Amino acid sequence: MGRKEERLREALQVKIPSYFRCPISLDVMKSPVSLCTGVTYDRASIQRWLDSGNTTCPATRQPLPSTDLVPNLTLRRLIHLWSSTSSSSPADVAVPHRQRGGDILREVRSASADPRAALRRLADFFSDDENDEFERNNLVDVGGCAAVLVSILVKKKIDDDDGLLETSEAAIRVLALILTSDFIEEGNKKIAISALISDLNGSISALLSVLKKGSSLESRIDAARVLESIIGSPETKLAIAEEEEVIAELIRLIGPSDDKGTMDRKAVEAGLGCLAGIAGVRRARVRMARLGVVAAATRVLAAKAEVAPAAAERAMRVLEAAAACAEGRAAICEAAEESVGTVVGRMMKIGREGKEAAVAVLWMVCHYFRDRRAVEAAAALDGGLTKILLLMQSGCSPATRQMAADLLKIFRVNSKSCLAGYDTKTTHIMPF
């Protein structure tokens, strides 16, 4: 027994390279991602930090102009190589059996009558970080996993059959893991997207069914994530834009998730991702406006504590798209006090694209179409014009700078009124 204990102690005392540890949790990283500051963290740890409302890099304390998380694939592979060579257990220590992905996929293929159990095991296989990432990628590339999942989706007709709904939800769960996980290579994600697009109408129909009838919010979020992944080519955007029910369900997804009016962050991000993806199609913008996207996006922008900055930026871009059509402008101006006030209030608290989208919204309703209600609502806001001036003097695009100047001209801003709400000691040059 002494020799066995000594061997186990040696295995447990393997030195871990410091750069394999997450600066937050100090554990070996399972999914290393890098912030714009260049510091790498484990995804779960840094996501909790950002979801808590923090806007700085934990290690450097620098402000974060962007909260995008970029997978550090090189470090991931190094950690995988290190763990496979240095953390082997003693020969006489039992290792739990893990079912291989190929075996599970064969079960999915053979269980044509009811593949739900096998699909759930397949989802567990893809979500388990202990499974080899190369095996998971190989299952998509060589194994043809995506084609099998799509064939299950498009063949199942969901009416009121709970079994068929659960089957579709299970298949969509696996597809969502493949399409959104960092460990799946981009080439393999494209394989999954191609499988979905090969029967576009069938895929959209199946995803819509789960968006409408999903047994849980998580299933509906998975369906939106899969839908967002296929919004790329113009023909795909047009096909989705023609589905009014899809747009209605996406707007419902970004709304309150319970009777208390609470918004689910993941649901908001997934729904806005799809809406922003199809907003470039004019018919989609008109349908979005008619179905209430202005009110929904305004609620998202107003819910500061519940919505991440990236989601707020998407909501502002969706509002910008809505303002580009008459139906959207009418909705903004009908509730001008709320919608314009929310746009101005959130303007300086999101990224550059969001700021520029906010200026575009104000410019369209106040300058280009000169709606009296919108002009009065903007003029009545304390410090609102100062924010426009500050944004104009920042590093915005020439087009945004011109729109900001147009807005200032409308309100006939003079030196006194502009500086009234400005509480810093910096001197700025007036634009006129």
C-alpha positions in Angstrom: 0.0 0.0 0.0 2.9 2.3 0.7 4.2 2.1 -2.9 0.7 2.7 -4.3 0.2 5.8 -2.1 3.6 7.2 -3.2 2.7 6.8 -6.9 -0.6 8.5 -6.4 1.0 11.3 -4.5 3.5 11.8 -7.4 0.7 11.9 -9.9 -1.2 14.5 -7.9 1.9 16.7 -7.4 2.5 17.4 -11.1 3.6 21.0 -11.5 1.1 23.1 -13.4 2.5 25.8 -15.7 1.3 29.2 -14.3 0.0 30.4 -17.6 -2.4 27.4 -17.7 -4.2 28.8 -14.6 -7.1 31.2 -14.8 -6.2 34.5 -13.1 -9.6 34.5 -11.4 -10.2 30.9 -10.3 -6.5 29.8 -10.3 -7.6 26.5 -11.7 -6.4 25.0 -15.0 -8.4 26.6 -17.8 -10.9 24.4 -19.6 -12.0 27.0 -22.2 -9.3 29.8 -22.4 -10.6 33.0 -23.9 -8.8 36.4 -24.3 -10.1 39.9 -23.6 -9.2 42.9 -25.7 -6.5 43.7 -23.0 -4.7 40.6 -24.0 -5.2 38.7 -20.8 -6.6 35.1 -21.0 -9.2 33.7 -18.6 -11.3 30.6 -18.3 -14.6 31.4 -20.1 -16.8 30.5 -17.1 -14.9 32.7 -14.7 -14.7 35.8 -16.9 -18.3 35.4 -18.0 -19.4 35.5 -14.3 -17.3 38.6 -13.8 -18.9 40.4 -16.8 -22.4 39.2 -16.0 -22.0 40.8 -12.5 -21.8 44.2 -14.2 -18.0 44.7 -14.2 -16.6 46.7 -17.1 -12.9 46.3 -16.3 -10.2 43.7 -16.9 -9.8 41.8 -13.6 -6.1 41.5 -14.0 -5.1 44.9 -15.4 -8.1 46.9 -14.1 -8.2 48.7 -17.5 -11.7 49.7 -18.8 -13.0 47.4 -21.5 -14.1 49.1 -24.7 -15.3 45.7 -25.8 -16.4 42.6 -23.9 -15.9 40.2 -26.8 -14.3 36.9 -25.7 -11.8 35.5 -28.3 -11.0 31.7 -27.9 -7.3 31.1 -27.3 -7.1 28.0 -29.4 -3.3 27.7 -29.1 -3.4 27.7 -25.4 -6.3 25.3 -25.4 -4.2 22.8 -27.4 -1.2 23.3 -25.2 -3.3 22.6 -22.1 -4.8 19.5 -23.8 -1.3 18.2 -24.8 0.0 18.9 -21.3 -2.9 17.2 -19.5 -2.7 14.1 -21.7 1.0 13.6 -21.0 1.4 14.7 -17.4 -1.7 13.7 -15.6 -1.9 10.0 -16.2 -3.2 8.1 -13.2 -1.4 5.0 -11.7 -2.2 1.8 -13.5 -4.1 0.4 -10.5 -6.3 3.4 -10.0 -9.7 2.8 -11.5 -10.7 5.2 -14.3 -14.4 5.7 -15.0 -15.6 4.4 -18.3 -16.6 7.0 -20.9 -18.8 6.1 -23.9 -17.2 7.2 -27.1 -19.0 9.7 -29.3 -19.0 7.4 -32.4 -20.8 4.7 -30.4 -23.5 7.2 -29.3 -23.9 8.5 -32.8 -24.5 4.9 -34.0 -27.2 4.6 -31.4 -28.8 7.8 -32.7 -28.8 6.4 -36.2 -30.2 3.0 -35.2 -32.9 4.3 -32.8 -35.0 5.7 -35.6 -38.3 5.2 -33.6 -37.2 7.1 -30.5 -33.7 8.5 -30.5 -34.3 10.9 -27.5 -32.2 9.0 -25.0 -29.3 8.7 -27.4 -29.5 12.3 -28.4 -29.3 13.4 -24.7 -26.2 11.3 -24.3 -24.8 12.9 -27.4 -25.4 16.3 -25.9 -23.7 15.3 -22.7 -20.7 14.0 -24.8 -20.3 17.4 -26.5 -20.8 19.4 -23.3 -18.4 17.4 -21.2 -15.0 19.2 -21.1 -13.3 16.0 -20.1 -13.9 14.5 -23.5 -11.2 14.9 -26.1 -11.8 17.9 -28.3 -10.3 16.2 -31.3 -12.8 13.3 -30.9 -15.7 15.8 -30.7 -14.5 17.6 -33.8 -14.0 14.3 -35.6 -17.6 13.4 -34.9 -18.7 16.4 -36.8 -16.2 16.2 -39.6 -15.8 12.5 -40.4 -18.7 11.1 -38.5 -21.4 13.1 -40.2 -23.1 14.0 -36.9 -24.7 17.2 -38.2 -26.3 15.5 -41.2 -27.9 12.9 -38.9 -29.2 15.6 -36.6 -30.7 17.6 -39.4 -32.4 14.5 -40.9 -34.1 13.9 -37.6 -35.2 17.5 -37.4 -36.7 17.8 -40.9 -38.5 14.4 -40.8 -40.2 15.0 -37.4 -43.5 16.9 -37.8 -44.4 18.5 -34.5 -48.1 18.9 -33.8 -49.2 18.1 -30.3 -47.0 15.1 -29.9 -44.7 15.7 -26.9 -42.4 12.9 -27.9 -41.7 14.5 -31.3 -41.2 17.9 -29.6 -38.7 16.4 -27.2 -36.8 14.7 -30.0 -36.5 18.0 -31.9 -35.4 19.8 -28.8 -32.7 17.2 -28.1 -31.4 17.4 -31.7 -31.4 21.2 -31.6 -29.5 21.1 -28.3 -26.7 19.1 -29.9 -26.6 21.4 -32.9 -26.5 24.4 -30.6 -23.5 23.0 -28.8 -21.7 22.3 -32.1 -22.4 25.8 -33.5 -21.6 27.8 -30.4 -18.8 25.9 -28.6 -15.2 27.2 -28.8 -13.7 23.7 -29.1 -15.5 23.1 -32.4 -13.3 24.3 -35.3 -14.8 26.9 -37.7 -14.6 24.4 -40.6 -16.7 21.9 -38.7 -19.3 24.6 -37.8 -19.6 25.3 -41.5 -20.3 21.7 -42.1 -23.2 21.8 -39.6 -24.5 25.1 -41.2 -24.4 23.5 -44.6 -26.4 20.6 -43.4 -29.1 22.9 -42.0 -29.2 25.0 -45.2 -29.4 21.9 -47.4 -33.1 21.8 -46.4 -33.6 25.4 -45.4 -37.4 25.3 -45.3 -37.5 22.2 -43.2 -34.9 23.5 -40.8 -36.7 26.8 -40.3 -40.0 25.0 -39.8 -38.5 22.8 -37.1 -36.7 25.7 -35.3 -40.0 27.7 -35.4 -41.9 24.8 -33.8 -39.5 24.7 -30.9 -39.5 28.5 -30.6 -43.3 28.4 -30.3 -43.8 25.2 -28.3 -40.5 24.6 -26.6 -41.0 22.8 -23.3 -38.4 25.2 -21.6 -36.8 28.5 -22.1 -33.5 26.8 -22.6 -34.9 24.9 -25.6 -36.2 28.1 -27.2 -32.8 29.7 -26.6 -31.1 26.8 -28.4 -33.4 27.1 -31.3 -32.6 30.9 -31.6 -28.9 30.2 -31.5 -29.1 27.6 -34.2 -31.2 30.0 -36.3 -28.7 32.8 -35.8 -25.9 30.6 -37.0 -27.5 30.1 -40.4 -28.2 33.8 -41.0 -25.4 34.5 -43.4 -26.2 34.4 -47.0 -28.8 36.8 -48.5 -31.1 34.0 -49.6 -31.1 32.7 -46.0 -31.9 36.1 -44.6 -34.7 36.5 -47.1 -36.2 33.1 -46.2 -36.2 33.9 -42.5 -37.5 37.5 -43.1 -40.6 36.0 -44.9 -41.5 34.0 -41.8 -43.6 36.4 -39.8 -44.1 33.8 -37.1 -40.3 33.5 -36.6 -40.0 37.2 -36.1 -42.9 37.3 -33.7 -41.3 34.5 -31.6 -37.9 36.2 -31.6 -39.5 39.4 -30.3 -41.3 37.3 -27.6 -37.9 35.7 -26.7 -36.4 39.1 -25.8 -39.3 40.0 -23.6 -39.9 39.2 -19.9 -39.4 35.5 -19.1 -41.7 35.4 -16.1 -44.7 37.2 -14.5 -42.4 39.5 -12.6 -41.1 41.0 -15.8 -37.6 39.6 -15.4 -35.5 39.2 -18.6 -33.2 36.2 -19.2 -29.8 37.4 -20.4 -29.2 34.4 -22.6 -32.7 34.6 -24.2 -32.2 38.3 -24.9 -28.8 37.8 -26.5 -30.1 34.9 -28.7 -33.2 36.7 -29.8 -31.4 40.0 -30.5 -28.7 38.1 -32.4 -31.3 36.8 -34.9 -33.2 40.1 -35.2 -30.0 42.1 -35.8 -29.0 39.5 -38.4 -32.1 39.9 -40.5 -32.6 43.7 -39.9 -30.8 44.5 -43.2 -33.8 43.1 -45.1 -36.4 45.8 -45.6 -39.4 43.5 -45.4 -38.0 42.1 -42.1 -37.7 45.6 -40.7 -41.3 46.4 -41.6 -42.5 43.1 -40.0 -40.4 43.7 -36.9 -41.8 47.2 -36.4 -45.4 46.0 -36.9 -44.9 43.1 -34.4 -43.6 45.4 -31.6 -39.8 45.3 -31.8 -39.5 49.0 -30.9 -41.2 48.5 -27.5 -39.3 45.2 -26.9 -35.9 46.8 -27.8 -36.6 49.8 -25.6 -37.4 47.6 -22.7 -34.1 45.8 -23.2 -32.2 49.1 -23.2 -34.0 50.3 -20.1 -33.2 47.1 -18.2 -29.6 48.1 -17.4 -28.9 45.6 -14.6 -30.3 42.6 -16.4 -28.8 43.1 -19.9 -25.1 42.8 -20.8 -23.5 45.7 -22.7 -23.2 43.6 -25.9 -26.9 42.8 -25.9 -27.8 46.5 -25.3 -25.6 47.4 -28.3 -27.6 44.9 -30.4 -30.8 46.3 -29.2 -29.7 49.8 -30.3 -28.8 48.5 -33.7 -32.3 46.8 -34.0 -33.9 50.2 -33.1 -31.7 51.8 -35.8 -33.0 49.3 -38.3 -36.6 49.9 -37.2 -36.2 53.7 -37.5 -35.3 53.2 -41.2 -38.9 52.3 -42.0 -42.1 54.4 -41.6 -43.7 51.8 -39.2 -40.7 51.8 -37.0 -40.4 55.6 -36.8 -44.1 55.8 -36.0 -43.7 53.4 -33.1 -40.7 55.4 -31.8 -42.5 58.7 -32.0 -45.7 57.4 -30.5 -43.8 56.7 -27.3 -41.2 59.4 -27.8 -40.8 60.3 -24.2 -39.9 56.7 -23.3 -38.1 55.5 -26.4 -36.1 58.7 -27.1 -35.3 59.1 -23.4 -34.0 55.5 -23.3 -31.9 55.9 -26.4 -30.2 59.0 -25.0 -29.9 57.6 -21.5 -28.1 54.4 -22.8 -26.1 56.2 -25.5 -22.8 56.7 -23.6 -22.9 53.3 -21.8 -22.5 50.9 -24.7 -19.8 50.3 -27.4 -18.9 52.4 -30.3 -21.4 50.7 -32.7 -24.1 51.2 -30.2 -23.3 54.9 -29.7 -23.4 55.5 -33.5 -26.7 53.5 -33.8 -28.2 55.8 -31.1 -27.2 58.9 -33.0 -28.7 57.4 -36.2 -32.0 56.8 -34.4 -32.2 60.3 -33.1 -31.1 61.8 -36.4 -33.8 59.9 -38.4 -36.7 60.8 -36.1 -35.6 64.3 -35.1 -33.7 65.7 -38.2 -34.5 63.7 -41.3 -38.2 63.4 -40.6 -38.5 66.2 -38.0 -41.1 64.6 -35.8 -42.2 67.2 -33.3 -42.8 64.6 -30.5 -39.3 63.2 -30.9 -37.7 66.7 -31.0 -39.5 67.8 -27.9 -38.7 64.6 -26.0 -35.0 64.9 -26.8 -34.8 68.6 -26.0 -36.4 68.0 -22.6 -33.8 65.6 -21.4 -31.2 66.9 -18.9 -27.7 66.5 -20.3 -28.9 64.8 -23.5 -27.5 67.4 -25.8 -24.2 67.4 -23.9 -24.0 63.6 -24.6 -24.4 64.3 -28.3 -21.7 66.9 -28.2 -19.3 64.6 -26.3 -19.9 61.8 -28.8 -19.4 64.2 -31.7 -16.0 65.1 -30.2 -15.0 61.5 -29.7 -13.5 59.1 -32.3 -16.8 58.4 -34.1 -17.1 58.0 -37.9 -17.5 61.0 -40.2 -21.1 60.1 -40.9 -22.0 60.0 -37.2 -20.1 63.2 -36.6 -22.2 64.9 -39.3 -25.5 63.5 -37.8 -24.5 64.7 -34.4 -23.8 68.2 -35.8 -27.2 68.2 -37.5 -28.9 67.3 -34.2 -27.1 70.1 -32.4 -28.2 72.6 -35.1 -31.9 71.6 -34.6 -31.8 72.4 -30.9 -29.8 75.6 -31.5 -27.3 74.7 -28.9 -25.3 77.6 -27.6 -22.3 77.6 -25.3 -24.3 78.2 -22.1 -26.9 75.4 -22.6 -24.3 72.9 -23.7 -22.1 73.3 -20.7 -24.9 73.3 -18.2 -25.0 69.5 -17.8 -21.2 68.9 -18.3 -19.6 68.1 -14.9 -15.9 67.6 -15.9 -13.1 70.1 -15.9 -12.1 69.4 -19.5 -12.5 72.3 -22.0 -14.2 71.5 -25.3 -14.4 73.5 -28.5 -18.0 74.3 -29.5 -19.0 73.1 -32.9 -20.5 76.4 -34.1 
